[in-house]
């Protein structure tokens, strides 16, 4: 996990349309950078749809949402189309960005250990620094947590 006050590592990753997305291009805006395990799975779909629901309010707070997983570009496009997601999804499929942000973690399911993306979210301030970090995110209420945090930070 990155610590509050530290510089957010820059990245240059393809979005759901294959276009490059750079963190530095969001200077002057707040960024909600959320990491999730896999497109089109129940928890990840709930989290994404909830973010879509509050997108107008979040954008009204001068913030952009960027979702990150290791799913390929085509999978992100399918996910965005199926649920009409109007925010950016980037792939870290061929990048170590997930590791740089501390979201690549050892996990355990049914006693079996494996590596995967942990549900972690960072709010990055307009100067590119970590303003708030969320670990062990609960998909059903996380959007409200983020909305509240953005209001408090401003």
Backbone bond lengths (Angstrom), bond angles and torsions (degrees), N, CA, C in turn:
res aa  C-N    CA-C-N  psi(-1)  N-CA   C-N-CA  omega(-1)  CA-C   N-CA-C  phi
1 X - - - 1.461 - - 1.525 109.06 -
2 X 1.297 115.01 139.45 1.455 119.91 173.32 1.522 108.57 -81.97
3 X 1.312 116.39 152.19 1.455 120.01 -177.60 1.525 111.10 -95.96
4 X 1.315 114.69 151.66 1.461 121.13 177.85 1.524 108.28 -60.71
5 X 1.314 116.49 134.21 1.454 122.46 -179.41 1.516 113.68 97.47
6 X 1.346 116.69 -16.83 1.466 119.07 179.52 1.531 110.50 -79.80
7 X 1.324 115.04 157.46 1.467 121.12 178.24 1.533 108.81 -70.67
8 X 1.309 117.36 132.00 1.470 121.28 176.58 1.525 108.23 -73.58
9 X 1.334 118.13 127.87 1.465 119.77 178.17 1.528 111.19 -60.46
10 X 1.328 115.01 133.68 1.463 118.80 178.70 1.525 108.94 -71.03
11 X 1.297 116.49 157.45 1.470 121.72 176.32 1.510 108.97 -147.43
12 X 1.304 114.99 161.35 1.462 123.26 176.03 1.528 105.00 -141.96
13 X 1.324 116.02 97.91 1.465 121.71 -173.41 1.523 111.15 -129.86
14 X 1.334 117.23 151.64 1.465 120.01 177.95 1.534 112.05 -75.67
15 X 1.326 114.76 141.84 1.465 120.11 176.75 1.528 110.67 -93.67
16 X 1.328 116.41 -169.40 1.466 121.72 -176.97 1.523 113.05 -64.85
17 X 1.338 117.17 -11.87 1.463 121.07 176.67 1.528 112.13 -107.67
18 X 1.339 116.29 4.74 1.458 120.74 -179.48 1.524 113.19 82.21
19 X 1.331 117.65 5.32 1.468 121.45 179.32 1.526 109.65 -85.97
20 X 1.339 115.41 143.41 1.457 120.56 179.62 1.523 111.37 -69.92
21 X 1.329 115.46 134.93 1.458 122.62 176.26 1.521 106.86 -120.95
22 X 1.339 115.37 124.16 1.461 121.71 179.85 1.519 108.76 -115.93
23 X 1.318 116.15 134.82 1.459 119.73 178.17 1.527 110.82 -59.42
24 X 1.319 117.20 -39.70 1.472 120.56 -177.53 1.527 112.93 -59.20
25 X 1.330 117.54 -23.22 1.466 119.60 -179.83 1.539 112.38 -74.48
26 X 1.334 117.03 -6.49 1.467 121.36 179.49 1.531 112.18 -102.24
27 X 1.347 117.30 9.68 1.474 120.00 177.82 1.526 108.31 -55.16
28 X 1.317 115.29 138.86 1.456 120.22 -178.16 1.520 112.79 92.56
29 X 1.341 116.75 -5.28 1.468 121.75 177.75 1.531 108.78 -127.19
30 X 1.305 115.08 158.83 1.459 121.27 171.31 1.518 107.05 -81.89
31 X 1.331 116.76 146.57 1.460 121.36 177.80 1.523 108.69 -128.13
32 X 1.321 115.29 129.45 1.467 121.91 171.80 1.521 104.92 -99.85
33 X 1.322 116.13 105.54 1.459 122.15 -177.92 1.516 107.50 -104.78
34 X 1.341 115.97 106.99 1.459 118.14 -176.70 1.525 111.05 -116.80
35 X 1.318 114.12 136.68 1.466 122.81 -179.55 1.519 108.40 -103.38
36 X 1.329 115.13 135.99 1.463 120.07 -179.48 1.524 108.88 -142.49
37 X 1.336 117.13 152.41 1.470 120.41 -173.53 1.523 117.06 -66.75
38 X 1.351 118.57 -49.20 1.465 118.00 -170.11 1.528 112.05 -159.92
39 X 1.335 114.82 134.61 1.467 120.93 175.05 1.530 110.76 -59.70
40 X 1.330 114.51 150.33 1.469 122.51 171.31 1.526 114.55 63.31
41 X 1.325 117.74 22.98 1.465 121.26 173.69 1.531 106.80 -106.60
42 X 1.328 117.96 157.97 1.468 119.70 -172.42 1.540 115.52 -54.83
43 X 1.317 118.52 -53.68 1.465 120.66 -177.97 1.515 112.67 -64.65
44 X 1.315 116.45 -41.60 1.472 120.96 -179.22 1.524 111.35 -68.75
45 X 1.316 116.90 -34.89 1.461 121.41 176.93 1.522 109.97 -67.97
46 X 1.314 117.54 -44.05 1.468 121.46 177.44 1.518 110.32 -57.85
47 X 1.337 116.41 -48.40 1.462 120.97 -178.32 1.535 110.90 -61.42
48 X 1.332 117.18 -47.02 1.466 121.46 -178.59 1.533 111.40 -64.47
49 X 1.319 117.42 -44.90 1.467 120.77 -179.28 1.527 111.29 -64.90
50 X 1.332 116.26 -35.99 1.460 119.38 177.01 1.528 111.20 -67.59
51 X 1.335 116.87 -38.95 1.465 119.25 175.28 1.530 110.26 -63.30
52 X 1.318 116.63 -40.17 1.470 120.31 178.64 1.532 110.24 -61.09
53 X 1.311 116.41 -39.24 1.459 121.78 -178.96 1.536 112.19 -60.99
54 X 1.333 117.58 -37.88 1.470 120.89 -178.26 1.529 112.74 -101.02
55 X 1.333 116.68 8.96 1.463 120.68 -177.35 1.540 113.38 -54.32
56 X 1.339 119.57 -45.66 1.467 118.32 179.74 1.537 112.95 -58.59
57 X 1.326 116.93 -40.14 1.463 120.75 179.46 1.527 110.93 -67.82
58 X 1.325 116.60 -41.11 1.466 120.67 179.92 1.524 110.25 -66.50
59 X 1.317 117.15 -43.66 1.462 120.10 177.61 1.532 110.72 -65.15
60 X 1.330 117.09 -31.21 1.460 121.70 176.07 1.525 112.27 -66.03
61 X 1.319 116.61 -17.31 1.470 122.12 176.92 1.535 110.47 -97.33
62 X 1.322 117.02 19.76 1.466 123.59 -179.93 1.531 111.66 59.86
63 X 1.328 115.75 41.23 1.468 120.62 -179.47 1.524 110.89 -125.35
64 X 1.314 114.76 148.87 1.461 122.83 175.48 1.519 108.70 -117.57
65 X 1.322 115.90 144.99 1.465 121.39 176.79 1.516 108.56 -102.76
66 X 1.331 115.46 133.49 1.461 121.88 174.30 1.525 107.53 -131.02
67 X 1.331 115.93 118.63 1.457 121.55 175.96 1.518 109.20 -94.91
68 X 1.342 116.75 141.92 1.465 121.60 -177.50 1.523 110.42 -130.26
69 X 1.335 115.72 129.04 1.462 121.69 169.52 1.525 107.24 -146.84
70 X 1.319 115.93 178.86 1.466 119.77 178.23 1.530 111.73 -94.91
71 X 1.331 117.09 7.62 1.457 120.22 177.00 1.525 110.11 -64.90
72 X 1.338 117.47 146.99 1.472 120.10 179.47 1.534 112.41 -69.69
73 X 1.318 115.31 163.69 1.471 123.07 -178.42 1.533 111.30 -51.76
74 X 1.336 117.82 -48.03 1.477 120.94 -177.37 1.533 111.48 -60.73
75 X 1.325 116.66 -36.85 1.471 120.94 178.70 1.536 109.88 -67.73
76 X 1.325 117.27 -40.43 1.470 120.93 176.77 1.529 110.52 -61.95
77 X 1.340 116.47 -41.56 1.468 120.24 179.72 1.531 109.79 -62.12
78 X 1.322 116.48 -43.95 1.466 121.48 179.40 1.534 110.44 -61.55
79 X 1.329 116.58 -44.06 1.469 123.13 179.31 1.532 110.15 -62.45
80 X 1.324 116.48 -48.65 1.467 121.32 -179.19 1.534 111.01 -62.01
81 X 1.337 116.47 -42.54 1.463 120.49 -179.90 1.524 112.02 -66.66
82 X 1.315 116.66 -44.67 1.466 120.68 -176.33 1.531 111.94 -61.50
83 X 1.351 116.77 -36.69 1.459 120.20 -176.16 1.534 113.14 -112.42
84 X 1.336 116.76 13.15 1.464 122.40 178.10 1.531 112.00 51.90
85 X 1.317 116.01 46.38 1.464 121.15 179.66 1.527 108.78 -77.06
86 X 1.315 116.54 125.74 1.457 122.28 -175.93 1.530 112.72 -106.39
87 X 1.319 116.83 18.27 1.460 120.28 176.77 1.528 108.28 -120.06
88 X 1.309 115.95 171.96 1.455 122.89 -172.64 1.526 112.42 -80.72
89 X 1.330 114.99 134.15 1.466 122.35 170.94 1.520 106.00 -118.82
90 X 1.321 117.14 125.09 1.460 119.84 178.21 1.523 109.92 -114.55
91 X 1.330 114.60 153.04 1.455 119.81 178.23 1.521 110.86 -105.73
92 X 1.309 113.50 134.00 1.466 120.63 174.56 1.533 107.96 -106.87
93 X 1.324 115.52 27.50 1.461 122.44 -175.90 1.534 112.11 -54.68
94 X 1.312 117.65 -43.05 1.464 121.89 -177.10 1.525 110.90 -116.81
95 X 1.318 117.03 37.23 1.456 121.86 -174.18 1.522 110.54 -140.99
96 X 1.312 115.95 158.31 1.459 119.82 175.73 1.531 111.34 -100.18
97 X 1.328 116.99 15.14 1.458 122.07 -178.38 1.525 112.12 -57.10
98 X 1.323 117.92 -40.08 1.464 121.53 -179.92 1.533 109.75 -60.73
99 X 1.329 116.36 -39.65 1.456 120.77 177.96 1.531 110.72 -67.31
100 X 1.334 117.14 -42.11 1.466 121.48 -179.80 1.527 111.76 -58.69
101 X 1.312 116.72 -33.31 1.459 121.34 179.96 1.536 113.04 -90.95
102 X 1.321 117.09 2.45 1.459 120.70 176.88 1.517 114.42 75.49
103 X 1.321 117.45 17.52 1.469 120.67 -177.38 1.529 112.94 -93.35
104 X 1.325 118.62 -10.71 1.464 121.93 177.63 1.518 106.56 -89.33
105 X 1.318 116.16 108.18 1.459 120.44 -172.22 1.517 112.04 -134.78
106 X 1.322 114.12 158.20 1.459 119.19 174.58 1.528 107.37 -75.53
107 X 1.323 115.47 132.13 1.453 121.93 -178.47 1.530 108.76 -124.36
108 X 1.307 115.44 170.64 1.458 119.73 -179.57 1.528 109.37 -142.50
109 X 1.338 115.70 133.45 1.458 120.70 176.16 1.520 107.95 -140.65
110 X 1.306 115.49 126.97 1.465 121.72 -179.13 1.528 111.62 52.44
111 X 1.332 115.32 37.95 1.464 120.97 177.99 1.520 115.11 81.20
112 X 1.324 117.23 -4.75 1.463 121.01 -179.81 1.526 109.60 -98.07
113 X 1.328 116.34 130.11 1.461 121.03 179.39 1.527 110.13 -93.46
114 X 1.327 115.26 142.50 1.463 121.65 178.33 1.524 108.27 -156.59
115 X 1.329 117.50 167.52 1.460 122.30 177.63 1.523 109.56 -103.09
116 X 1.320 115.63 138.93 1.453 120.52 179.16 1.519 111.22 -164.97
117 X 1.307 115.74 -179.89 1.459 121.55 -179.47 1.522 110.03 -82.49
118 X 1.317 115.08 126.94 1.462 121.55 175.21 1.527 108.58 -86.59
119 X 1.310 116.05 150.88 1.465 120.33 176.16 1.527 108.58 -76.08
120 X 1.300 114.67 100.43 1.462 122.08 179.51 1.526 107.28 -132.21
121 X 1.324 116.67 141.42 1.459 121.35 176.62 1.522 109.61 -130.46
122 X 1.323 114.49 140.31 1.462 121.30 174.06 1.524 108.71 -120.76
123 X 1.319 115.36 139.24 1.457 120.05 166.79 1.519 104.87 -101.84
124 X 1.329 115.14 122.83 1.458 122.11 -178.07 1.532 107.63 -107.51
125 X 1.324 115.82 129.20 1.465 119.34 -176.27 1.533 111.69 -77.24
126 X 1.325 117.69 170.61 1.470 120.28 -176.62 1.534 114.81 -61.71
127 X 1.321 117.47 -14.18 1.471 121.33 177.42 1.527 112.16 -95.25
128 X 1.337 116.98 2.28 1.459 120.80 176.96 1.514 115.21 87.34
129 X 1.323 117.17 17.13 1.467 120.74 179.27 1.532 110.36 -106.17
130 X 1.326 115.35 151.44 1.467 120.67 177.86 1.525 108.45 -69.03
131 X 1.328 116.78 118.78 1.463 122.05 -179.72 1.530 111.15 -96.49
132 X 1.334 116.10 -30.64 1.468 120.68 -179.83 1.523 108.43 -159.26
133 X 1.341 115.31 146.01 1.467 121.10 179.07 1.521 109.28 -129.04
134 X 1.322 115.43 140.53 1.461 121.77 -179.85 1.527 108.94 -124.43
135 X 1.317 116.90 124.57 1.465 122.39 176.71 1.516 109.21 -108.66
136 X 1.306 116.04 157.60 1.469 122.07 175.73 1.529 111.45 48.73
137 X 1.299 114.12 55.59 1.457 123.34 -177.72 1.530 111.07 -67.07
138 X 1.322 115.75 140.58 1.464 122.00 173.93 1.526 107.22 -101.45
139 X 1.331 117.98 114.02 1.469 121.72 -173.74 1.526 115.75 -54.84
140 X 1.327 118.30 -33.88 1.464 120.24 -174.17 1.521 113.89 -69.29
141 X 1.340 118.28 -33.02 1.464 118.97 -176.71 1.524 114.67 -118.06
142 X 1.317 117.02 2.71 1.466 120.27 -174.11 1.527 113.56 -61.73
143 X 1.316 117.26 -37.02 1.473 120.52 179.94 1.531 112.06 -58.87
144 X 1.334 116.59 -36.57 1.465 120.44 179.54 1.530 110.78 -71.80
145 X 1.331 115.30 -37.23 1.466 121.84 176.28 1.536 110.35 -60.34
146 X 1.322 115.78 -44.45 1.461 121.55 -179.06 1.524 110.48 -66.95
147 X 1.300 116.10 -45.12 1.473 120.97 179.72 1.535 110.08 -58.37
148 X 1.312 116.88 -46.44 1.456 122.36 179.54 1.542 111.38 -63.62
149 X 1.323 116.46 -44.25 1.465 121.29 -179.69 1.528 111.21 -62.58
150 X 1.331 116.91 -41.76 1.466 120.10 178.88 1.530 110.98 -61.84
151 X 1.318 116.98 -41.44 1.472 120.81 178.73 1.526 110.38 -62.97
152 X 1.330 116.68 -43.47 1.468 121.38 -179.97 1.528 111.52 -64.81
153 X 1.324 116.63 -41.74 1.460 120.50 -176.92 1.531 112.71 -68.15
154 X 1.312 115.87 -25.00 1.463 118.77 -178.63 1.508 108.87 -91.17
